[in-house]
Amino acid sequence: MIFRTELPQRKAPNQIDYNSKLLLIGSCFSENIGNKLAYFKFQNNSNPFGILFHPKAIENLITNSIHLKRYTDNDVFFSNERWHCYEAHSELSDPSKENLLDILNSAINATSKHINYSSHIVITLGTSWVYREIGSDITVANCHKVPQNKFLKELLTVAEISESLETITVLIKNVNPTVQVIFTVSPVRHLKDGFVENARSKSHLISAIHQIIRPRNHIHYFPSYEIMMDDLRDYRFYKEDMLHPNETAIVYIWEQFKKSWIHDSATIIMGKIDTIQKGLLHKPFNQNSAQHQKFLKSLKIKIALVQEKYDVIF
């Protein structure tokens, strides 16, 4: 008797190897996958503007990056003793306005380069709910704890999301026609919106994505949401908040992503890097022991061989 429904993963075309350059944008689940790619020393950059939850925020970042927007005083505001930008996550916020503007402009220039030269761009959508700042009538990426009465909360329709995603792909393809664009929906549950509201939100995202998926044009979908909901399907795979996937779930979804998107030729290198990474994390009982010094010497040789052969940096 079978007690679970495992989603079969097909080998994707134009898979990721150690020559690939990746850009990951979107919800916090992008960072989960980005951390795995970073651990295995793939060439990747994750969320240069911080976590972005909804399609409009990602569209805005892509548009501004391609057009090399220059951030000025008009794009930032002061609140709770820090300077913020409605287009970026609060992790970029800074006590200094000048520092924040430097951070924003450096990030937009870096993102522009990544869009132009990436072989794969992974976009993870988290929610269809957005907040519109009443004074400017602009949909923000992050409210930065500004009082709620300054915003209108709205649910993007399937048509609005589809149009936004179409704009994103057209903009990217205009400057980088051969890039593989991989959309996915975050399995993180946004229950602060409500149970029914979260379900509506995710369904709008999934419906909109499937209106613009065109594998022949290198626009794909990876089912991270479905793996969490229909394969794992158990609260033991969530963190204590019962909202975010725990490390076991993240590793499992990463393994499914690897089956589909990581080229077989990369797995040998990943094994060598995994051994080195575990070695670097090793904590000896006695750092000065002959045994540990021998271990460190062996580890340095392994690092040198990998760096020389595969051009990775530890």
N, C-alpha and C positions, 0 to 999 in steps of 0.2 A: 504493500500500500504506500502511495506517495503522499506526503504530508505538506508539500510546498509546491509553489508554481515558479520555477526558475525561468527567467526571461532569456531566451537564446540570443547570443550576441554574434552577429555576422562580422566578418572581416571588412573593415571600411576600405574604400579606395584611397590612394595617396596618404598612407599612414605616416605616423610620427616616428622619426628616428633621431639620431644625435646630430644630424645636419639641420633638422627642423628648427624654426624659430617660432615661438608661440606667444600670443597675447591673450590673456584671460581677463574678461570684464564682466562685472555684474554682482550678484548677491554673494553672501559670505560663502556659499558653497563653491564659488569660483576659487576662493582662497584655499579651501580644503584640497581641491584637485591641484591647484598651483603649488601648494606645499609639498605634495607628493612628487610633482615634476621637479621642484627645486631640490628635494632630497636626493633624487636620482640624477641630478646635475644636467637636466635638459635645459636648453636655452629658452627661458620663459620669463615673462614679466606679467605680474598680476595686479590689477586694480590700481593704476597710477593715480586715480582720483578717489581712492578708497572704495568701499562697498557702495554699489549703486543697485537699488532694489527693483526699479521699474523701467519699462522700455523707453519712456520719454527721456529719462535721465541719461540713459546710454546713447540714445540718438543725439542728444545735445552734446555729449562728450565727443562722439565720432565727428559730428559736424564741426565743432569748434577746433578739433585737432587737425582735421584735413585743411581747414581754412586758417590755421595758425592764429587763432584768436589771441590778442594781447590783453591780459587782465589788468585793469586799472582800479583806482579808488572807487569807481562807480559799481564795481562787481563785488565788493566786500562790505561787511557791516560789523559793528561792535556790539557784543551782547555777553553778559556774564563774564566780563573781564577778559574776553578773547575775541579775536577777529575771525569771522566766518565767511564762507561763500556758499550760497544756496545751491551751487552746481557741484559741490564736492562734499564728501563725508567729513564728519567732525574730527576725524583723526588727522586731517590736514590743518585744522584750525590752529591759530598761534596767538600768543599775547602781543606780537608785533605785526602791525599791518604790512610793513615792508617785507618781513620774512614770509608772510602768507602769500603776498603777491609774487615773490620770487619762487616759492614752492609751486604755485599754480602755473606760472609761465614755464618753469622747467618741466613740470609734468605734462603740459600740453604739447611742448616741443618733443618730449620723449615719446608720447603717445602717437604723435604724427609719424615719427620714424618707424615705430613698431607696426603701425597700420600699413605703411608703405612696403615694409620688408618682411613681414611675418609670412610664414608658410601656412600657419593655422591660427585662426582666431576663435576662441571659445567664449560664447556669450551665454551667461546664466541669468534667467529672469526669475525674480522672486515673488513679485506681486503685481496685480493690476490696479491696486489702490494707489492714488496719488494725492498730493496736497498742493492746492493752488494758493499762492500768496495773494491776498485780496488787494493789497495796495498796488502791486505791479501786474496782477493778473498772469503771473508766471508760475508754471508747474515746477516745483523745487525737487531737488534730489534728496535733500535732508532738511528737516525743520530746525535743527540745532537748538532744541528746547525753547524756541520762541513760543510765547503763549498761543494756545490752540485757536483762540478766537481771531487770530490773524490769518487763518487759512480756511479754505473750503476743501472738504474731503470728497473725492470723486472716484468712481469706478470706471476705468477705461473700457470701452466696448471692444468686442472682438475686431470690428472694422478699424477702430482707432489704433489698436495694437498692431494689426496686420499692416496698416499703412506705415506705422512707425518702423516696423521691422523691414519692410520693403525699402524704405528710405535708407536705413542702416546698410543693408546689403548693396544697394545701388552705389552709395557713397564709397563704400569699401572697394567694390569691384571696379569703380572708375579709376582708382589709383593703384589697385593691386588685383588685376583680373584673375590670376591663378590661385589666389589664396583659398584655403578650405575654411569655410565658416561653419562652426558647429554650435547649434543652439541646444540648450537644455533648460529644464525647469527645476528650480531648487526644491528639494524635498523638505526644507524647513517649513514648519507650520506657523503661519502668522495668525495665531489665535487671538491676539489683541484686537484684531478686526472682528472676531466672532467666528464660530464654527461654520455657519452657512456662508458667511462673507468670504472666509478663506477658500471654501470649496468653489464658490463663484469665481473668485480671483484666479485660482489655478486653472480652472476650466477655460476661462477666457484666454489665458496665456497659451495653453496647449492647442486650443482651436486656432488661434491666430498664427502660431508657429507653423502648423501643418498646412496653412494656406500659402506659405511662401517657401516651403522646403522644395528644393529642386536639386537632387544629387548630381544630375548631369551638369548643372552650373556650379557645382562644388558648394552647395548649401545643404547642410545635413542636420539631423536631430539625434541626440543621444538621450536615452530614456532614464535619466537618473531619478526623476520623480516616480516613475512607474516601478523601478527596481525597489525603491523604498516602500512604496504603497502596496505593491502586489507580490513582490518576491520576499522581502524581509518581513513586512507585515506583522510586527510584534513590538510591544513597548520596550522589550529588553534591548532593542537596537537604538533607543533614544537616550539622550543625556537625562539628568535628573529633572530638567525643566519640562520634559516630555514634548519638546518642540524641535530640538536640534538633533540630528543623527549623532550617535556616539562614535568613538574611534573604530569600533568593530564594524559599524555600518559604513563609515567612510572608507575603510580599507576594502570592504567587500565591493562597494560601488567603484572604487579605483581599480580593483581587479577586473571588473566587467568592462570598464573603460579601456583598460590595457588590452583585454582580449580583442576588442573591436578596433582600437585606434593606434596601439603601439606595435610597430613592425617587429617581427620575430628577430631580426638582426640586432635589435636594441636590447633584447632580454639578457644576452650574455654580458653586455657591458653593465646593465643594471645589477646583475648578480655580483659583479666585481665591486661596483660602487657601494652596494648594500653592505658587503663585507667590510669595506673601508669605513663607512659611516658608523657601523656598530663598533668597530675598533676605536674610532675617535671618541665615542661615548663611553668607552670602557673606563672604569674607575678602579685602579689597583689598590690592594691593601698596603703595599709598600712601593712608593714611586721610585725608590733608589735601589730596589732589588735587581740582581743580575737578570732574573727572568723577565721583569718588566722592561728593562733596557733592551733585551733581545726582542721583545714584542714590539717596542717602538721602532727599532731598526727595521724589522720586517715590514711594519706598517708603512714606513717612509718609502721603502722600495716598491711596495704595491702602489702607493700614491704616484710615485714618479713614473712607473710603467703605464699606469692608466692615463696620466696627464700627457705623456709623450705620444701615446698611441691614439687617444680619442679626443684630445684637446678639451679637456674639462678642467675646472679650477676648484680646488678645495679651500 
